[in-house]
Amino acid sequence: MRLIPLVLAAILSSGCAYPMMGGGPFRPPAHWAVGPPVALPSPSGRWDNVMMLEHGTPVRMLRMDGTRVDGRFLSASPAILRVETKGTALEIPQPDVARLDRLPHVGSPARAEAARGAMVGAGAVGLVGLLTGRLPHARHWAAGAIAGGYGAAQAQVHAAGPGTIYLAPMPAVADTKGP
């Protein structure tokens, strides 16, 4: 029983031993790269972005006539966008969509993820308590729940957040200059 903290410390610290095990120099993963920001592709004319949205995603649409529609994405085909707004399903032809933005998830889905993360954090504290044979103090349970909830909430914020999904392509401008 006395060896459990020692074994736990050895397991947690052994990740630092990779360069010393003959694995060569440490190479950070590609997503750690530091450099100039990469330009994201323009959503102009990318209707495939609309068709890949998940069912129920909150969206804001600007129609070609200037009206705004807020609702939840239902589905999209190459010719029609289906959006639920105020309990009714709208079918909007693709040429009538000027812009489509994804809105952040608010309310119960984000709260449910944060609550799930808090439970995982508190469960991790409980697992450490079981491994060490000591009941954690109440502040440790609270710290685990706060850390887990915060981590899950941040993951929700950074996962497929708000942004422009589709912009209608600009129409070609006719040459108005005469000969």
Buried (B, 14 or more C-beta within 10 A) or exposed (E): EEEEBEEEEEEEEEEEEEEEEEEEEEEEEEEEEEEEEEEEEEBEEBBEBBBEBEEEBBBBBBBEEEEEBEBBBBBBEEEBBBBBEEEEEBEBEBEBBBBBBBBEBEEEEBBEBBBEBBBBBBBBBBEBBEEEEEEBEEEBBBBBBBBBBBBBBEEBEEEEEBEBBBBBEEEEEEEEEEE
